[in-house]
Structure formats: structure tokens, C-alpha cells
Amino acid sequence: MKIILAILIFSFIIIFHELGHFLFAKKCGVKVNEFTLGLGPTLISWGKGETKYCLKLLPFGGSCVMEGEDTESDSDRAFNKKSRWERFQIVFGGPFFNFILAYILSVIYISAVGINDTTITDVMDGYAAEEAGLQAGDTIVSINGYHVHFYNEISIYTFLHSNADSFRIVYTRDGVKYTTTVVPKYSEEAGRKLIGITKNSEYKKVSPVGVLKYSLYEIKYQIYTTISSLRMLATGEIAVDQVSGPVGVVTTISDVYDESVSSGAFYVFVNMLSIAILLSANLGVMNLLPFPALDGGRILLIIIETVRGKKLNENIENGINLVGFALLMVLMVVVMYNDILKLM
């Protein structure tokens, strides 16, 4: 059951991404030859109008194959015959739909469980927060200029900046705003520096307007976390073998399912929602990276074309995308290999 659930979550997020490309292609008058979910051999295919729809063996990945996207075409409805603005819309449509999906899921999630805000429950004796004058009941507004709206944002910010010597914290107490500097202290138990605040896991409901507002904050938090993780990967603070691919994500979903199922269907539902929000926002950000074969790589080529005032040679552009795709496949194999090693 949990494996099927993981596959369904993956498939739904991917199909929503490809739907973005598909709908923008239709809007711009581009012919879509094939709309596919999965990779590998085709299990089922059916045709409706000019588009063939396919379900493939491996439930990871998908595609929206457009006329003239990677091959030459003389058709007026070919992707490569459209204007830069139209091609940009089509390429950006996939990641954009991922952010839309993440927002919709966030609205459902926050409506169901509420928010765990940034009000401090307690401060730890002898730690930096106490020394800086923070007290239980204070509400943290920002850390080093980064505005926080959920307690998770405080946790992830301090974790991602664990080497920082100090944090400039803005907080409110009895409606008055204060600023203090917190110098974190190393904790042997945690294995890193801590500022020394605690927060209970109590969630509070917000108004319908608050749900819409906090859902935007949730997307901001997910995007910030993904970009910061990529930065740490690039600087060597995170090793490649710590990165999870499809196998690792399925394992995580399975673990979360096992931990949630004893608490009832509602907890399974909200925890799966939380993972889906993370995955959808993550996929949106990852696809916008300026790497060949990714949507961000195609957008970069459109920008280069705009600056040059003319298109790149199609053979060169297709070659760049082909090399990028090959490198992505190699990276996927490495990541999946590491995921399998972790399981063993």
C-alpha cells in the first residue's frame, strides 16, 4: 500500500508538471505529439486527436513531446517556429505548475492542521537565547533579515547557517518590537551550535485569508530550503551521497507512512500532503536550474538567443540538450545507487 501511495504521489506531481508544458503549448498553438507518464517501455498508449498519451513502465519522470522541440520541423505549429516569448511560456509552464500545485496543497494542509507559529515556548538554561534576553512568549519576526512565519523556518535557518558566529534576531513582546544579537553555543548532544529556544508542536488555526497568506509563506520556505540545500551541495557542505533520488524518496514516504498509520488516516493524509508540497516545490526549483536538458537550461538558451538577436544553430542546441540529458541520467544512476546502498 505504501509503495503504491509513493508512486501515486510521484506520478501526480510529475503529470502536473507536464500538464503545465502541455497547456501552455496548446495556448501557443504548438502541436503536442506525445504526452507521457513514466520512463522506459510503453505499457499502455491511446490516441485522442493529434496527441498520443502513454503510460510507461517506470513511474519516474514524464514528458510532453512537442513538434519541432528537439528535431527540425517545417510545421507552422512546431515549437522551434514560435516566438521567444511563446517558447519561454511553454518551458516555464512546467515549473510554474509545480509551484501552483505546491500552493494548492499548502492551502489544503494549513486549512486542515493550522500553523505552528514562531512564538517561543521556552528558553534553555545557560544558552544564548536566555543570555540575549529572549523569553517564553516572545514571537520571532526575523533572523539576520530573513523573515520567519513558522517555527520550522527558525530551525532550518539556524541549521543551514550553523557556522554563523551570531544571529541578529528581531522579535515582539507584548506588541513591542525588539532587536537582539544571539551568539549560539555548541551542544555536544545535538552535535552543532544552538541558540537555545524550544517550541511545542501545537498548531493553531488561522482565518481563510490567513490560510491563503501562510500558504504563500510555505512556498517561500520550501523554495528557500531547496536553494540553500543546493548551495550547500555546491560548496561541499553536503556530500553527493547524502542526496536522495526516487528510491530514497519512496523510502522516506514509506517510513512516514509507517509512523503515521497508527495515529489514523488523518495523520497519514496530512503527512503525505506535507511530503507532496516539498516534492512539488523542489521539482519546480530543480527544473529551473540553468543546466542543459532541464527547463532552466532551455530558458537560458532563450535568454542567450535574445541577447544575440538570433537563434543558436539547432544542431548545436540539440547537442547541448542531449549531453545535458546524458549527464542527468548518469547523475540519476549514481543517486539511485547511493539510495540502494543506504537501504542495504
C-alpha positions, 0 to 999 in steps of 0.5 A: 500500500505504501509503495503504491501511495509513493508512486501515486504521489510521484506520478501526480506531481510529475503529470502536473508538471507536464500538464503545465508544458502541455497547456501552455503549448496548446495556448501557443498553438504548438502541436503536442505529439506525445504526452507521457507518464513514466520512463522506459517501455510503453505499457499502455498508449491511446490516441485522442486527436493529434496527441498520443498519451502513454503510460510507461513502465517506470513511474519516474519522470514524464514528458510532453513531446512537442513538434519541432522541440528537439528535431527540425520541423517545417510545421507552422505549429512546431515549437522551434517556429514560435516566438521567444516569448511563446517558447519561454511560456511553454518551458516555464509552464512546467515549473510554474505548475509545480509551484501552483500545485505546491500552493494548492496543497499548502492551502489544503494542509494549513486549512486542515492542521493550522500553523505552528507559529514562531512564538517561543515556548521556552528558553534553555538554561545557560544558552544564548537565547536566555543570555540575549534576553529572549523569553517564553512568549516572545514571537520571532519576526526575523533572523539576520533579515530573513523573515520567519512565519513558522517555527520550522523556518527558525530551525532550518535557518539556524541549521543551514547557517550553523557556522554563523558566529551570531544571529541578529534576531528581531522579535515582539513582546507584548506588541513591542518590537525588539532587536537582539544579537544571539551568539549560539553555543555548541551542544555536544548532544545535538552535535552543532551550535544552538541558540537555545529556544524550544517550541511545542508542536501545537498548531493553531488555526488561522482565518481563510485569508490567513490560510491563503497568506501562510500558504504563500509563506510555505512556498517561500520556505520550501523554495528557500530550503531547496536553494540553500540545500543546493548551495550547500551541495555546491560548496561541499557542505553536503556530500553527493551521497547524502542526496536522495533520488526516487528510491530514497524518496519512496523510502522516506514516504514509506517510513512516514507512512509507517509512523503515521498509520497508527495515529489514523488516516488523518495523520497519514493524509496530512503527512503525505500532503506535507511530503507532496508540497516539498516534492512539488516545490523542489521539482519546480526549483530543480527544473529551473536550474540553468543546466542543459536538458532541464527547463532552466537550461532551455530558458537560458538558451532563450535568454542567450538567443535574445541577447544575440538577436538570433537563434543558436544553430539547432544542431548545436542546441540539440547537442547541448540538450542531449549531453545535458540529458546524458549527464542527468541520467548518469547523475540519476544512476549514481543517486539511485545507487547511493539510495540502494546502498543506504537501504542495504 
